[in-house]
Amino acid sequence: QLWLHDISGDGRRILYSEFRKQDAILLSASLDRGSRPEQVVEQRVDNAAMSPDGAWTVYHAESESGIYVHPLTSHGLRRQIANSGNFAVWRKDGKEILYFDQDRIWSVRVDGVGTQLRFTTPVPLFSVPGPLGMDSGSRPLAVSRDGLRIYFLQSTEEPDSGVIQVRIGAFH
């Protein structure tokens, strides 16, 4: 069984989990002919996402708490960038990772290029009610390319039938 996590910005690489008996491994594969998948980590992960340049992945390990980053294009060690949290996403310019934890959206700044990245200590941005009914692999968090808009799926009270509610002006 396969579980697709992400597709690179150029559409040439995928990030997926392959389930084998009781275990799952995270794999990266180029969609070029003749290429073979490469193992990223040998553990079950949630919500893995690729960096915009396709050189890194960010994920939540199911068997451990925290958010981790791991290089995809070279053999390097993973790094823990947060002690807890989930639903991590890269900003499209690669300069920030956002994630959800304890009813807050958190930010980790990213400096450097390629395999030479540095990650700052997480900073809370703002509080949000937690999403209801999120399954493994759900992605309730997204961020605009410039980081000026953050989108987070939230549950609300039952709206009137046929009504879509949009909240704007949440930041002051």
PLY file of the C-alpha trace (Angstrom):
ply
format ascii 1.0
element vertex 172
property float x
property float y
property float z
element edge 171
property int vertex1
property int vertex2
end_header
0.00 0.00 0.00
1.28 3.47 -0.92
0.45 6.86 0.62
1.30 10.01 -1.37
2.55 12.87 0.82
3.74 15.51 -1.65
4.71 16.35 -5.23
7.64 18.67 -5.95
6.97 22.15 -7.32
8.30 21.16 -10.75
6.19 17.96 -10.77
9.22 15.71 -11.27
9.56 14.12 -7.81
7.13 12.54 -5.35
7.33 11.83 -1.64
5.38 8.81 -0.42
5.15 6.11 2.24
5.17 2.43 1.42
3.56 0.12 3.94
5.25 -3.27 4.33
3.62 -5.64 6.82
3.71 -3.70 10.12
6.26 -1.11 9.00
6.21 1.88 6.71
9.10 3.71 5.11
9.26 7.18 3.61
10.49 7.19 0.01
11.34 9.83 -2.56
11.15 9.04 -6.26
12.01 10.90 -9.41
9.42 10.51 -12.14
12.18 10.28 -14.76
12.34 6.94 -16.56
14.71 4.38 -15.14
15.17 6.03 -11.77
14.69 4.09 -8.55
12.99 5.28 -5.35
15.29 6.36 -2.52
14.55 5.67 1.13
14.34 8.85 3.22
13.54 7.46 6.67
12.58 4.02 7.91
9.65 4.86 10.13
6.00 5.73 9.85
5.51 9.48 9.36
2.57 11.86 9.07
2.21 14.81 6.76
5.60 14.75 5.07
6.20 17.73 2.78
9.06 18.66 0.45
10.93 21.94 0.56
10.27 24.11 -2.50
13.68 23.25 -3.97
13.09 19.51 -3.43
16.22 19.13 -1.28
14.52 18.55 2.13
11.44 17.02 3.71
9.67 18.06 6.90
7.54 15.52 8.77
6.04 14.34 12.05
7.25 10.89 13.15
4.38 8.76 14.48
6.54 6.97 17.05
8.16 10.15 18.42
6.99 13.61 19.28
8.25 16.55 17.30
8.76 17.94 13.84
11.81 16.74 11.90
13.60 17.79 8.73
15.69 15.44 6.62
17.71 16.06 3.44
16.37 14.29 0.34
19.21 14.90 -2.08
22.13 13.83 0.10
22.80 11.39 2.88
22.49 13.50 5.97
21.08 13.16 9.44
17.61 14.28 10.34
17.20 17.27 12.64
14.46 17.91 15.14
13.20 21.49 14.73
10.30 21.33 17.23
9.57 19.16 20.28
5.94 18.61 19.33
3.42 19.55 16.65
2.03 18.38 13.32
0.84 19.51 9.88
4.15 21.18 9.00
4.40 23.01 5.67
7.17 24.94 3.90
6.57 28.48 2.76
6.91 28.48 -1.04
10.07 30.60 -0.96
11.68 28.08 1.45
12.36 30.67 4.16
9.94 29.38 6.79
8.26 26.23 8.07
4.86 26.59 9.74
3.13 23.98 11.88
0.24 23.50 14.31
0.70 22.65 17.99
-1.30 23.26 21.18
-3.95 25.43 19.49
-1.31 27.69 17.93
0.39 28.18 14.60
4.18 28.20 15.03
6.98 29.46 12.78
10.53 28.18 12.25
12.70 30.46 10.11
14.98 28.78 7.57
18.29 30.29 6.42
20.74 28.97 3.82
20.39 27.04 0.57
20.54 23.43 -0.58
21.84 21.07 2.09
23.31 23.91 4.20
20.15 24.99 6.04
19.87 26.50 9.53
16.63 26.44 11.50
15.64 28.89 14.25
13.86 28.11 17.50
10.07 27.87 16.96
8.08 31.05 17.63
4.31 31.07 18.28
2.45 33.25 15.77
-1.20 33.17 16.87
-3.85 30.97 18.49
-6.41 28.99 16.50
-8.99 26.39 17.49
-7.81 22.89 16.58
-9.27 21.22 13.51
-11.84 18.49 14.10
-11.71 15.11 12.43
-8.21 15.36 10.97
-6.87 12.07 9.70
-3.27 11.10 9.14
-2.20 12.75 5.92
-4.67 15.62 6.21
-3.26 19.03 5.47
-5.27 21.77 7.23
-2.43 24.33 7.03
-1.17 26.25 3.99
0.80 29.45 3.51
1.11 31.88 0.61
4.39 32.15 -1.29
5.39 35.39 0.47
4.17 34.23 3.89
1.71 37.10 4.25
-1.34 34.83 4.31
-1.73 31.69 6.39
-4.66 29.39 5.74
-5.90 26.97 8.41
-8.94 24.73 8.12
-11.20 25.21 11.12
-14.50 23.79 12.25
-17.32 26.23 12.90
-20.80 25.95 14.27
-23.29 24.47 11.83
-23.74 27.08 9.09
-26.95 27.66 7.24
-27.44 25.21 4.40
-25.57 26.23 1.26
-23.53 28.96 2.97
-19.73 29.14 2.84
-18.14 31.22 5.58
-14.87 33.07 4.94
-13.05 34.96 7.69
-10.88 37.87 6.65
-8.95 40.45 8.63
-7.86 37.99 11.33
-4.52 39.77 11.79
-4.10 43.27 13.15
0 1
1 2
2 3
3 4
4 5
5 6
6 7
7 8
8 9
9 10
10 11
11 12
12 13
13 14
14 15
15 16
16 17
17 18
18 19
19 20
20 21
21 22
22 23
23 24
24 25
25 26
26 27
27 28
28 29
29 30
30 31
31 32
32 33
33 34
34 35
35 36
36 37
37 38
38 39
39 40
40 41
41 42
42 43
43 44
44 45
45 46
46 47
47 48
48 49
49 50
50 51
51 52
52 53
53 54
54 55
55 56
56 57
57 58
58 59
59 60
60 61
61 62
62 63
63 64
64 65
65 66
66 67
67 68
68 69
69 70
70 71
71 72
72 73
73 74
74 75
75 76
76 77
77 78
78 79
79 80
80 81
81 82
82 83
83 84
84 85
85 86
86 87
87 88
88 89
89 90
90 91
91 92
92 93
93 94
94 95
95 96
96 97
97 98
98 99
99 100
100 101
101 102
102 103
103 104
104 105
105 106
106 107
107 108
108 109
109 110
110 111
111 112
112 113
113 114
114 115
115 116
116 117
117 118
118 119
119 120
120 121
121 122
122 123
123 124
124 125
125 126
126 127
127 128
128 129
129 130
130 131
131 132
132 133
133 134
134 135
135 136
136 137
137 138
138 139
139 140
140 141
141 142
142 143
143 144
144 145
145 146
146 147
147 148
148 149
149 150
150 151
151 152
152 153
153 154
154 155
155 156
156 157
157 158
158 159
159 160
160 161
161 162
162 163
163 164
164 165
165 166
166 167
167 168
168 169
169 170
170 171
